Amino acid sequence: MATSLQGHLLVAAPELRDPNFFHTVVLLVQHGDQGALGLVLNRPSQATLKQVWGQLSARECRRADLLYVGGPVEGPLMAMHDCVDRSETEVRPGLYFCAGRENVEHLVRSDCQARFFAGFAGWGAGQLEGELAEGAWRTRPALERHVFAADEEMWERVLQEIAGNEVLDALKIKHVPPDPSMN
């Protein structure tokens, strides 16, 4: 395996027609020689965390956040958050992942910034690298705004960011002001 893409976004290429990943933006939580685990950031469900919490725990839930469909693989309730003392994996500096019951139960009662997921995306050893080589995904480092913002047009926006960066790289332009029109 080349370089780990942990903490990066996988952005489905426009040609990717797999219904599980059509127009998705996936945050890679883990990526190594054994495979990868990711969470789809732009697929909110119709349910809130509070609505489903009673099926998961008898403990109190203070959050009415939307529950996100993290991918096609079933798994425990998971969270991306900024609460270092509930971290099971540091995905990138200041961004943490957890799936352990005790940590998730703490987060549903906390004021930490968090996003909750049912399900995840998974790739076996070498599978993601093959999909990347085929051009199924574009990548870019994840930013906090990608992970926590409720952005209905996230896929389009991140693809535009990637395209803009590719043009700048091709032209060997290193620094661009936030609003180039102000030059």
C-alpha positions, 0 to 999 in steps of 0.5 A: 500500500502507498500512503494511508488516506485516513482523514481524507475524503473519498468523493464519488466520481460522476461516473460511479453508478453504484447506488450505495455510493452514487454522489457520496462523500466518504470520510476515511476513518481507517485506511491501511494494508488490511483495508479501509473503513469510511463513513458517508457524510452526505446521506442523512436519514429521515430519523433523528438520534433521539427517535431511535435512541430508545431502541439502543439504550435506556439512558437519556439522549439530549440530542435531536441530531439527524442520524446519517447512513454511514454506508451499506455495511451494518454495524453499531452506532458510530460517531465522529466528534471533537471530544478527545476524552471519548476518542477511540481513533484520532482520524486527523488532529482534533477529529475523533471516531468512536463506536464503543457503547460507553463513548457513544452514550456519553456523546448523546448526553454531551455538548460536543460537536458530533455526527452520528452514523448507522452503518459504514463503508468498508473495503478489503485489502487492496480493494479501495486502491483498485477503485482509486486506480480505476478512477471511481473516487477523487480524494482530498484531505477532510476539513472540519466543515466537511465533517460537521456541516449540514451541506445538501450540496456537499458532493458538488462543492467538494468536487469543485474544490478538487477540480480547482486544486487540480487546475492550480497544481497544473499551473504551479500556482501555490497561493491563492487568496480566499477571494481572488476577485479582490486582487 
